[in-house]
Amino acid sequence: MRTFVAVVDTGQFQDAATDLSITQQAVSKRIAGLEKYLAVRLFSRTPRGARLTIDGQAFLPHARELLRVAERAVASVLPGSRPLRVDVIASRTAPSGLMRGFHRAHPEIELDVVTLFDVETAVAAIRSGAIDASFRAVAMPGRPLPEDIESVWVLDEPLQLLTGPAHALAGARSVTVAQLAGHRIWMPGIVPGTEWAAYYDDLVAEFGLTIEATGPNFGSDALLDTIADTPGLATFMGEQTRLVWPAGHGLRRIPVTDPTPVYPHSLLWHRDNPHPALATLRAHLTAAAASHDAAGTWTPGWVIWR
């Protein structure tokens, strides 16, 4: 197909051979093979060169499109010629904010931001090459990261208590973890087997909290509506989670202290991934990260940083 288009563009078998770095005989054989396969004549040979037949003219636009598709297919997997694919878990979370900051700092790097469900799905996508990196908490109890997956800590995100205006703690400037005992914390987004479920299971076990995951998860808007209207319910939100609610909701975001539970965000990638923008992303996140000081904070014991 490429030889056919080259002959069309140059008008000569010899010129096409030169452009393709093959012999004129090879060009003739390729065209003859294509004509035999199609059962039509594509060129009329004249003293001035090769001219397209009517069948050749009909075939040409499709041949050019096939070459363009082939080039796009190759470009989609060549490092540096395809977007950097990064999983941010959810669009409103801290990792999404980190990627927005990276895009502002490096607008020349094309990004493809996706949201995958859990760490096992993300690791499988990293190993298959479907994505280049993922923001996750590492590693879950009994499920260490595979040896070919690298990780680096990028952010400890403090949890905040989100309440409606009539909640008993709504007027507090901050609350301690001990003060949360006995209060109903509603988190319908917790799914058993996920890394965030493992995180909150350990938080409950450590501090005797009551976290309820009952009911369907209708999304953040429905969650905010329920918290605003139900004095007996509160929920946890990451400090950097972006939330927008109607003014009449009167929701409160209250810091949690003594200690401050922090959700650990790490970047995961395959150690053999050659995408040049991946190194740029890691350098950006490392430079932007605050020093890792665990004093006054809490994370599960299974969280590791390599």
C-alpha positions as CSV (number, residue, x, y, z in Angstrom):
1,M,0.0,0.0,0.0
2,R,2.8,2.4,0.9
3,T,4.6,1.5,-2.4
4,F,1.4,2.1,-4.4
5,V,1.0,5.6,-2.9
6,A,4.7,6.3,-3.5
7,V,4.4,5.5,-7.2
8,V,1.3,7.8,-7.4
9,D,3.2,10.7,-5.7
10,T,6.4,10.4,-7.7
11,G,4.9,9.3,-11.0
12,Q,7.8,6.9,-11.6
13,F,8.6,3.4,-10.4
14,Q,12.3,4.3,-10.1
15,D,11.6,7.5,-8.1
16,A,9.3,5.5,-5.8
17,A,12.1,2.9,-5.4
18,T,14.5,5.7,-4.4
19,D,12.1,7.2,-1.9
20,L,11.5,3.8,-0.3
21,S,15.2,2.7,-0.4
22,I,14.3,-0.4,-2.4
23,T,15.0,-1.5,-6.0
24,Q,12.8,-0.7,-9.0
25,Q,12.3,-4.5,-9.4
26,A,10.9,-4.7,-5.8
27,V,8.5,-1.8,-6.6
28,S,7.3,-3.6,-9.7
29,K,6.7,-6.8,-7.8
30,R,4.8,-5.1,-5.0
31,I,2.5,-3.3,-7.5
32,A,2.0,-6.5,-9.5
33,G,1.1,-8.4,-6.3
34,L,-1.4,-5.7,-5.3
35,E,-3.0,-5.7,-8.7
36,K,-3.3,-9.5,-8.6
37,Y,-4.9,-9.4,-5.2
38,L,-7.4,-6.7,-6.3
39,A,-7.9,-8.3,-9.7
40,V,-7.6,-4.9,-11.4
41,R,-5.0,-2.7,-13.1
42,L,-4.0,0.2,-11.0
43,F,-1.5,1.9,-13.4
44,S,-1.0,2.4,-17.1
45,R,2.7,2.3,-18.0
46,T,3.6,5.1,-20.4
47,P,6.9,6.6,-21.7
48,R,6.4,9.4,-19.2
49,G,5.8,7.2,-16.2
50,A,2.9,5.5,-14.4
51,R,-0.6,6.9,-14.7
52,L,-3.5,5.8,-12.6
53,T,-6.3,3.9,-14.2
54,I,-9.9,4.5,-13.3
55,D,-9.7,1.7,-10.7
56,G,-6.4,3.2,-9.4
57,Q,-8.1,6.6,-9.0
58,A,-10.9,4.9,-7.0
59,F,-8.5,3.0,-4.9
60,L,-6.2,5.9,-4.0
61,P,-8.1,7.8,-1.3
62,H,-8.7,4.6,0.6
63,A,-5.0,3.7,0.3
64,R,-4.1,7.0,1.8
65,E,-6.6,6.6,4.6
66,L,-5.2,3.2,5.4
67,L,-1.7,4.7,5.7
68,R,-3.0,7.4,8.0
69,V,-4.7,4.9,10.2
70,A,-1.5,2.8,10.4
71,E,0.5,5.9,11.4
72,R,-2.0,6.8,14.1
73,A,-1.9,3.2,15.4
74,V,1.9,3.2,15.6
75,A,1.9,6.7,17.2
76,S,-0.6,5.5,19.9
77,V,2.0,3.2,21.4
78,L,5.3,5.0,20.8
79,P,6.6,6.7,24.0
80,G,6.7,10.5,23.5
81,S,4.2,10.4,20.6
82,R,1.1,9.5,22.6
83,P,-0.4,11.2,25.6
84,L,0.8,10.3,29.1
85,R,-2.1,8.2,30.6
86,V,-2.6,8.7,34.3
87,D,-5.3,7.3,36.6
88,V,-6.5,9.8,39.3
89,I,-9.2,7.6,41.0
90,A,-11.9,10.4,40.8
91,S,-12.2,13.8,39.2
92,R,-12.8,15.8,42.4
93,T,-10.0,14.3,44.5
94,A,-6.5,15.5,45.4
95,P,-4.7,13.5,42.6
96,S,-6.9,15.3,40.0
97,G,-5.7,18.6,41.5
98,L,-2.1,17.4,41.4
99,M,-2.5,16.6,37.7
100,R,-4.0,20.0,37.0
101,G,-0.9,21.6,38.6
102,F,1.3,19.4,36.5
103,H,-0.6,20.5,33.3
104,R,-0.2,24.1,34.3
105,A,3.6,23.6,34.8
106,H,4.0,21.5,31.6
107,P,1.3,22.5,29.0
108,E,3.5,21.0,26.3
109,I,2.9,17.4,27.6
110,E,-0.3,15.9,26.3
111,L,-2.3,14.1,29.0
112,D,-5.0,11.5,29.0
113,V,-6.5,11.4,32.5
114,V,-8.6,8.4,33.4
115,T,-10.4,7.1,36.5
116,L,-10.1,3.4,37.4
117,F,-11.9,1.7,40.2
118,D,-9.4,0.0,42.6
119,V,-5.7,-0.6,43.1
120,E,-5.8,-4.1,41.5
121,T,-7.5,-2.7,38.3
122,A,-4.9,0.1,38.3
123,V,-1.9,-2.2,38.7
124,A,-3.2,-4.5,36.0
125,A,-3.6,-1.5,33.7
126,I,0.0,-0.4,34.5
127,R,1.4,-3.8,33.8
128,S,-0.5,-4.1,30.5
129,G,0.6,-0.7,29.3
130,A,-3.0,0.6,29.3
131,I,-1.9,3.4,31.6
132,D,1.4,4.9,32.6
133,A,0.8,5.7,36.2
134,S,-1.8,5.7,39.0
135,F,-2.4,7.6,42.2
136,R,-3.1,5.0,45.0
137,A,-2.6,4.3,48.7
138,V,0.0,1.4,48.9
139,A,0.1,-1.4,49.8
140,M,-3.0,-3.2,51.0
141,P,-2.8,-5.9,53.8
142,G,-1.9,-9.2,52.3
143,R,-1.5,-7.8,48.8
144,P,1.9,-6.1,48.4
145,L,2.7,-4.5,45.1
146,P,4.3,-6.7,42.5
147,E,8.1,-6.4,42.2
148,D,7.8,-4.7,38.8
149,I,5.7,-1.8,40.1
150,E,7.5,1.2,41.6
151,S,5.9,3.8,43.9
152,V,6.7,7.1,45.4
153,W,4.9,9.1,48.1
154,V,3.4,12.3,46.9
155,L,0.9,13.6,49.4
156,D,-0.6,13.0,52.8
157,E,-4.1,14.5,52.6
158,P,-5.8,15.3,56.0
159,L,-9.3,14.1,56.5
160,Q,-12.0,16.7,57.4
161,L,-15.4,16.1,58.9
162,L,-18.3,17.3,56.8
163,T,-21.5,18.1,58.6
164,G,-24.8,19.9,58.1
165,P,-25.7,23.1,60.0
166,A,-27.7,21.3,62.6
167,H,-25.1,18.6,63.5
168,A,-23.9,18.5,67.1
169,L,-20.3,19.3,66.0
170,A,-21.2,21.9,63.3
171,G,-20.0,24.8,65.5
172,A,-16.6,23.3,66.3
173,R,-13.5,24.9,64.8
174,S,-11.8,21.5,64.9
175,V,-12.7,18.1,66.4
176,T,-10.4,15.4,67.8
177,V,-10.7,11.8,66.7
178,A,-11.9,10.9,70.2
179,Q,-14.8,13.3,69.9
180,L,-16.1,11.5,66.8
181,A,-16.8,8.3,68.8
182,G,-20.5,7.7,69.0
183,H,-21.3,9.9,66.0
184,R,-22.6,8.3,62.7
185,I,-20.3,8.8,59.8
186,W,-22.0,7.9,56.6
187,M,-19.8,7.0,53.6
188,P,-21.8,5.1,51.0
189,G,-18.8,5.1,48.6
190,I,-16.9,2.6,50.6
191,V,-16.6,-0.7,48.6
192,P,-15.3,-3.8,50.3
193,G,-11.9,-5.0,48.9
194,T,-10.8,-1.5,47.8
195,E,-7.8,0.3,49.2
196,W,-10.0,3.0,50.7
197,A,-12.1,0.4,52.4
198,A,-9.0,-1.1,54.0
199,Y,-8.0,2.4,55.1
200,Y,-11.3,3.2,56.8
201,D,-11.5,-0.3,58.3
202,D,-8.2,0.4,60.1
203,L,-9.4,3.8,61.2
204,V,-12.5,2.3,62.8
205,A,-10.5,-0.4,64.5
206,E,-7.9,2.1,65.8
207,F,-10.3,4.7,67.2
208,G,-13.6,3.0,67.8
209,L,-15.5,5.1,65.2
210,T,-18.8,4.2,63.6
211,I,-18.7,4.4,59.8
212,E,-21.8,3.3,57.9
213,A,-21.6,2.4,54.2
214,T,-25.3,1.5,53.8
215,G,-27.4,2.5,50.9
216,P,-26.6,3.1,47.2
217,N,-24.0,5.6,46.2
218,F,-25.8,8.2,44.1
219,G,-22.8,10.5,43.9
220,S,-21.4,13.5,45.7
221,D,-24.5,15.7,45.1
222,A,-26.8,13.3,46.7
223,L,-24.4,12.7,49.6
224,L,-24.2,16.5,50.2
225,D,-27.9,16.8,50.1
226,T,-28.4,14.1,52.7
227,I,-25.6,15.4,55.0
228,A,-27.2,18.9,54.9
229,D,-30.7,17.7,55.7
230,T,-29.8,15.0,58.4
231,P,-28.5,16.3,61.7
232,G,-27.4,12.9,62.9
233,L,-25.1,12.2,59.9
234,A,-21.6,13.4,59.0
235,T,-19.0,12.2,56.5
236,F,-15.3,12.3,55.9
237,M,-13.8,14.3,53.0
238,G,-10.2,14.8,52.0
239,E,-9.0,18.3,52.6
240,Q,-8.3,18.9,48.9
241,T,-11.5,17.3,47.6
242,R,-13.3,19.9,45.5
243,L,-16.9,20.3,46.6
244,V,-19.6,22.7,45.5
245,W,-23.0,22.9,47.2
246,P,-26.0,25.3,47.2
247,A,-25.7,28.2,49.6
248,G,-28.7,27.0,51.6
249,H,-27.0,23.7,52.6
250,G,-24.8,25.5,55.2
251,L,-22.3,22.6,55.2
252,R,-19.3,22.7,57.5
253,R,-15.8,21.4,56.8
254,I,-14.1,20.8,60.1
255,P,-10.4,19.8,60.6
256,V,-9.8,16.5,62.5
257,T,-6.9,16.5,65.0
258,D,-5.1,14.6,67.8
259,P,-4.1,12.8,65.6
260,T,-5.1,13.9,62.1
261,P,-6.0,11.0,59.9
262,V,-4.3,11.5,56.6
263,Y,-5.0,9.6,53.4
264,P,-1.7,8.7,51.7
265,H,-1.4,9.3,48.0
266,S,1.4,7.6,46.1
267,L,2.2,7.5,42.4
268,L,2.6,4.0,40.9
269,W,4.2,3.1,37.6
270,H,6.0,0.1,35.9
271,R,9.7,0.2,36.4
272,D,10.3,-0.5,32.6
273,N,7.9,2.2,31.4
274,P,9.9,4.3,28.8
275,H,7.5,7.2,28.4
276,P,9.7,10.3,28.7
277,A,6.9,12.4,30.3
278,L,6.7,9.9,33.2
279,A,10.0,11.0,34.5
280,T,8.9,14.7,34.2
281,L,5.7,13.9,36.2
282,R,7.7,12.2,39.0
283,A,10.1,15.1,39.2
284,H,7.3,17.6,39.4
285,L,5.4,15.7,42.1
286,T,8.6,15.2,44.1
287,A,9.4,18.9,43.9
288,A,5.8,19.9,44.8
289,A,5.5,17.5,47.8
290,A,5.9,18.8,51.3
291,S,8.4,17.1,53.6
292,H,7.0,13.8,54.9
293,D,6.5,14.5,58.6
294,A,4.3,11.9,60.3
295,A,4.2,13.7,63.7
296,G,0.6,14.3,64.8
297,T,-0.9,12.3,61.9
298,W,-2.3,8.8,61.5
299,T,-2.1,6.3,58.6
300,P,-2.6,2.5,58.6
301,G,0.5,0.5,59.4
302,W,0.4,-1.2,56.0
303,V,1.1,2.0,54.1
304,I,4.6,1.8,52.6
305,W,6.9,4.1,50.6
306,R,9.7,2.7,48.6
